[in-house]
Amino acid sequence: MSSDNILDKIYEKSKLSNKETTKQQKIVEIAIKMFAEKGYANTSTSEIAKAAGVAEGTIFRHYGTKENLLMWVITPFLKDLIPVIAREFIEGIDKDAKSLEEFVRIVIQNRYEFINKNQDIFCIVVKEFLYKDVLIKEFIPYMSNYVLDFIYTTLDKFKASGEIIDLPNPVIIRMILTSVFGYFTMRFLLLKEYNISGKEEEIELLTRFISRGLKAP
């Protein structure tokens, strides 16, 4: 059974590594293990240092901040994990959705649960993406290669039935992603302390907002 927790996946993959253990490698291995077991927010650099048998200053000398350490931990694995995550995403979507509204609702619910289980990584990666174009250029193609064909096929089906407006698929995807990504960023990062309405209510509102905006006249 697959796990939706990225840190669990990274920890399992790291145990297969045969690299020679150095002081820095030990820090990374301990960080992966503790982030996976306790969560990023609940793990301190002092705890990592103690478990790795190094001074806390060694961590700051190598990585600067705990956020930088997390990025150092996850970046080498993302290339391998993104295809897996993309495949699990596609497998979790009902390919026989009878309407765009049903399809959008399923996608939002699927990604909500995934991000909810990986909030720490989501928040930090979003902030890194805002300032480091290299991350976007490096990782977006991996996701695109696995997911776009599936989404294009689904959109073409709804356009052929006359349910949605006949716009180019990249335009429709940008419209959908802008709304969905904006919602997740607000919900889990920028305004998470101001979440008043419940998850189901918000997902339903967002679903209707997107599907009705794309509805054919």
Beta strands, then each sheet from edge to edge (+ up, - down):
end
